[in-house]
Amino acid sequence: MTSPAAPPAKRPPPRVRPEALARARGGAKEGLDWLGRAPEARASLLYRVVRLVARFLLFGAFRFRIETSGQEHLPAGGYLLVAGAHRGWMDPFVALHALPAEPRCWFLGSGPSTFTSRWREGLIHRLGGLLPVWRGGLGVAGHVRSARAVIQAGAVFVQMPEGTVNGPPGQLGPFRPGAALIALRTGATIVPLAMAGTEELYVGRRMASRVLAPVTVRELVPDWDGSPPEADSRSELDLARRASEALAVRIGPVVEALHPGTVDSPGHRRRLRRRLTWLFLGPGPLEHA
């Protein structure tokens, strides 16, 4: 007697395009237009309380462990933090773990991935720390304006230039030039941050980060004469791409060096792996090949 065929495995529903999500909301504001106030560097009481609750959940309930180093390189404030490799929802918390509570961090992050409910958007708006991006929305000028406001406030503007959580464990994916372009237009110092171990999450997961020495676009592209190219010109984009590639060269080897220390043996129990890996990610394919 032939046994019945197993039912086909369920595939996760496809991701909805950000433009469609924005239309469903009646439009979507980005950056400072969404925030509606000047970004602050001071850590409010609400922020400190939420930070403590988050630390209890991450390090107490989930027993995550993050080994971090290089904090002696951190400037007093008013700089860009460029982080990689970006592999999941835990990455902003890894960045926050490497930095003091003040000056505040402001992330250039995905609106569609973050605003999965109205109450969540309302809480984040009150709490601060995010300047949302909707693909197909504003051009880079709006993001430069956001970054300049954060830097002028003495806070920290955080970007993850890979622009996606898909990519190989322990290696950087291609960097997009946006972060370098913002650094070029604002003249701000860049602090690189290398991260590893966030591609999959489970109880007791080990992660790592390292703050690298600050650098400027002029130092990343030493043959550049320092004259600002015309905005939105091909020469500006070429310069940003060269700076971005040089930045990836600095961060990439450190990510590779950190990664082995985050890898558990194949027989290690990975409790709640799927649930924790997908906890704050929308449905859709997640490839770490």
Phi, psi and omega in degrees: 000128183280130179287147181296145180294143179292142178296146180298145179295140179287132175267144177294146180298148181295153177291143176274136182298138181304324180297322179292322177297319180296318179296322180296334178273358185080027183108162181215129177272153180240160169053226182295331178297323176287319184293317177074015177203171177285136177294141184252150176267339183284140177274111181289168177298318179300315180299317181295321179294313180297322178298317179295318179297316179299318179296322178297316181293313186290315186262341178264296183291314183270346179056034173296149177230127180237118174266120183231153182206170175089010182298342178295345179276350187288129173288176182291332182157175179071048181218171176260131172254120180248117190241145174196154010268139182269111186231359180179185184290343182283343186303315177300326179288327175295318177296315180298324180296330181278349187241156176288167179296327175233142358289151182300151172263143173233120185263135167275101189230170184284121173296312181302322182284331186269319186269066181278351175207159181293321181294325179293318177297318180297318179296315181294323179297317179289319183290323184083176177106350179232137171239099194286152177238135172240116180304139183089002180267232184294157173280190185293337182301321178295322179288325175296319178298318178298313181298317181297320179295319179295314182295317179295332177283352183082016180265191184239126179260119188252132174226151174236094195290353175292331175073006181203155177268357178280138178159170184286141176296139175075010178219151175281146165272178180300136176276134170278153187279000186301316181297316179294324178295319177295318177297321180296316184283330180269339184074014185281153173290142177256130172249112179283145176229122176264136181227151178207152172097012183253007184291332171216146186238144175201168182301126179085012184298136176265137178225170181209153174212157176213126175278129180260168183297140178300153182210157177246165177300322179299323178285328178289328180237080189295339179273002175281136184279358178090355179282124182296126177288163179298136181301137177067016178272164177297323181294325178294315180296319178298318179295318178296321179295319179295318178295320180295317179296320179294325178293318178297325178296327178285319186278321187307308181297330179288321175301315180296324179288326181284328190303313183303328180287353179255358187266123175270161179295154180304331182275358181293134181291130182245075184293134177060031185301307183293319182297315182286323179299322184261009191306314181240025177251142176289165180294151178141173183291137175233110188249121172236083185256000000 
